[in-house]
Amino acid sequence: MADNSFGTLFRFTTFGESHGPAIGCIVDGVPPLLDLSEADIQPYLDRRKPGTSRFVTQRKEADQVKILSGVFNGKTTGTPVMLMIENTDQRSKDYGEIANTYRPGHADYTYIEKYGIRDYRGGGRSSARETASRVAAGAVAMKVLEARFSSSLKIKGAVVQIGPHKINRDNIDWQNTRSNPFFSPDAAIVPVWEEFLDDTRKAGSSAGAVIEVVAEGVPPGLGGPIYGKLDAELASAMMSINAVKGVEIGSGFDLAHIPGTEAGDEMRMGEDGKPVFLSNHAGGVLGGISSGQDVVARFVVKPTSSILTPRQSIDDSGAEKDVITKGRHDPCVGIRAVPIGEAMMAIVLADQLMRHDAQCGPISS
């Protein structure tokens, strides 16, 4: 596969399979002399790892990261940073019965059509297990952003919808995302989601979710006007996450029914001599370039394809089969996508920052 890398100047490549000995990434373009240790990366991985509640897969992985290169005496050296995470709780026998059968909603059929071979154990390379590597790379990207902006640039993510149940935006308190298993900013929706997912799992089904990621303190000027658009690269980054089937920036698809008299984000001059926007339908990006407002991306994760309800399919000989996917699976895989979305936001912003600096000189913070 030649498509395992993402980014231009800040660039990372992931490796490994769900049931292989390890997964990880190589992060290239990391500036030298950044403080970086495994302790800087681990908290991000701990937020994504499995087995943290009954609403996610019960696979038990410590997701302990090891830095194998690119750091000396606690400082990045400017050379590639290699990060490895060992797999320790594989149960490959759970997948023996579907070794020759295509699971509905999975990449089994398309992998065979493309490569002529597939690792059926947990989905192999197509497993969401790969996303731990992205989170590790995102932690490094956060160090790049922190070195430039200190604490003025913040990235935060939340689940804003599970199944048909949406948060009440009047109740949003971002601190709540740290105190419930759903990363919900609305405490009132938590018991609703608990009951809904318990019922969904008992029914042998699964649910989708919508995740919102917001970057505060992004300076104006990041992104290019044509092919390097900030919003285009954010859409590509979020869309590359497993099971994501839609991305929107700012008000997104709602702009179809918002009149032009409201859709344009009007401006006034602030007391500090800087422009003040009266709304943020554009999600902090105008003409592909950051405006200085919050950058807002939202993406939808489809219901988990691995479920216990029999589904119609075929095997590799063409025989029709009914498939039940055994194993330990998330009833709503979107829950653990929050730290992944945050990581991809950080990666895009770090890359865009370095590209801006290369062409235009250091951006003002």
C-alpha positions, -999 to 999 in steps of 0.1 A, spaced: 0 0 0 14 34 -10 -13 55 8 -2 52 44 10 87 49 -7 121 56 6 156 55 32 177 36 59 192 59 45 177 91 39 142 78 33 108 94 31 73 82 13 45 101 20 8 102 7 -24 116 -25 -45 118 -52 -51 144 -39 -86 154 -2 -81 145 25 -77 171 24 -39 171 11 -8 155 27 26 153 38 56 132 68 75 119 64 112 122 86 132 98 92 170 98 92 174 135 112 205 144 142 200 166 145 209 203 109 203 212 104 187 247 90 153 240 86 121 261 63 91 262 45 108 291 36 136 268 19 112 244 3 87 267 -26 108 280 -39 112 245 -38 74 239 -55 68 272 -85 87 261 -89 66 229 -79 31 242 -105 3 244 -121 -11 275 -128 21 293 -166 16 297 -193 -8 288 -202 13 258 -170 5 239 -151 -27 229 -139 -47 259 -106 -56 242 -80 -48 269 -51 -29 255 -28 -7 276 -18 12 245 16 20 260 36 41 235 74 37 230 96 63 214 121 44 192 138 73 174 140 111 170 144 120 206 176 125 226 179 137 262 142 146 261 144 168 230 134 161 194 164 160 171 148 169 138 150 134 126 119 110 122 102 102 154 91 66 155 64 56 179 53 20 186 23 5 205 23 -32 211 -8 -53 207 -13 -74 238 -49 -87 238 -57 -101 204 -82 -129 201 -78 -140 165 -99 -172 170 -130 -150 172 -125 -144 134 -119 -180 122 -155 -185 111 -154 -155 88 -120 -161 72 -136 -168 38 -168 -147 42 -173 -110 35 -188 -92 64 -214 -66 54 -202 -30 59 -166 -40 61 -137 -38 37 -133 -76 33 -146 -77 -3 -128 -45 -15 -95 -56 0 -97 -89 -18 -106 -72 -51 -77 -48 -47 -49 -69 -32 -60 -105 -37 -53 -112 0 -66 -99 33 -59 -102 70 -93 -113 83 -83 -110 120 -101 -80 133 -100 -64 99 -62 -63 97 -51 -30 83 -86 -17 79 -93 -20 116 -100 11 137 -70 -2 158 -49 18 133 -63 51 147 -42 47 179 -12 56 157 -29 87 145 -36 98 181 1 93 189 11 114 159 -15 140 169 2 143 203 34 152 186 15 178 165 2 193 197 38 198 209 45 217 176 14 239 182 22 244 219 57 255 211 43 283 189 11 293 206 16 282 242 -19 277 256 -37 302 234 -46 275 208 -68 248 221 -84 218 204 -115 201 219 -138 174 207 -172 160 217 -199 136 207 -229 157 198 -253 130 186 -257 92 190 -284 76 169 -314 100 168 -305 117 201 -287 151 198 -273 172 226 -290 204 237 -266 231 226 -279 254 253 -265 229 278 -229 228 264 -202 228 290 -169 215 275 -157 205 309 -184 178 309 -165 159 281 -140 148 307 -165 134 332 -186 109 312 -179 79 289 -194 96 258 -173 127 257 -206 146 259 -206 184 266 -243 181 277 -246 162 309 -284 159 305 -281 137 274 -258 111 291 -286 89 307 -305 90 274 -275 77 255 -268 51 281 -303 36 278 -303 39 240 -270 20 237 -279 -6 262 -311 -13 242 -292 -12 209 -266 -37 221 -293 -61 235 -310 -59 201 -278 -71 185 -274 -39 166 -252 -8 167 -255 30 164 -238 59 146 -226 92 160 -217 127 151 -185 142 165 -176 179 166 -140 192 169 -133 228 176 -99 246 175 -98 279 194 -72 305 190 -62 296 154 -46 327 139 -58 341 106 -38 331 75 -34 293 77 -43 275 46 -41 281 8 -67 295 -16 -69 266 -40 -57 231 -34 -42 236 0 -75 249 15 -76 245 53 -112 232 52 -104 208 23 -75 193 42 -96 190 74 -123 173 54 -97 149 40 -82 142 74 -116 135 91 -129 115 61 -98 92 64 -109 81 98 -124 46 98 -162 45 94 -166 82 87 -191 89 59 -196 126 60 -178 158 70 -190 194 74 -172 227 82 -190 253 103 -228 252 96 -221 227 68 -252 212 52 -275 236 72 -262 264 49 -286 250 22 -316 264 41 -300 295 57 -307 326 36 -278 347 22 -288 376 45 -278 354 74 -252 330 60 -224 355 54 -205 361 86 -208 399 91 -179 419 106 -174 449 128 -142 465 142 -134 455 177 -120 478 204 -86 461 200 -84 471 164 -91 436 151 -122 425 132 -151 409 151 -173 384 133 -210 384 143 -215 347 134 -194 317 124 -213 298 97 -180 294 77 -164 275 106 -134 297 108 -123 293 72 -129 318 44 -116 310 9 -96 281 23 -77 303 48 -83 306 85 -101 338 96 -91 339 132 -124 325 144 -129 290 159 -122 263 133 -152 239 135 -153 205 119 -180 179 123 -181 143 110 -205 114 111 -194 79 120 -216 51 107 -230 23 130 -205 -4 138 -206 -30 111 -197 -59 134 -229 -70 150 -245 -102 164 -276 -100 142 -273 -123 112 -267 -104 80 -269 -116 44 -236 -119 25 -215 -142 4 -181 -160 8 -151 -159 -15 -165 -188 -36 -197 -169 -43 -219 -190 -20 -246 -170 -1 -241 -169 37 -256 -154 68 -229 -137 88 -227 -131 126 -196 -112 136 -183 -125 169 -157 -108 190 -155 -76 211 -169 -46 193 -180 -11 200 -218 -7 200 -210 28 188 -176 32 174 -181 69 171 -175 74 209 -138 67 207 -135 88 175 -134 120 196 -96 119 204 -89 107 169 -107 138 154 -88 160 178 -55 144 167 -63 149 130 -72 186 136 -39 191 154 -20 173 126 -36 195 99 -30 227 118 7 218 125 13 210 89 -4 242 77 15 263 102 48 249 90 38 254 53 28 290 60 61 297 78 80 283 48 62 305 23 53 337 42 74 337 73 63 332 109 26 338 114 16 362 141 -1 346 171 
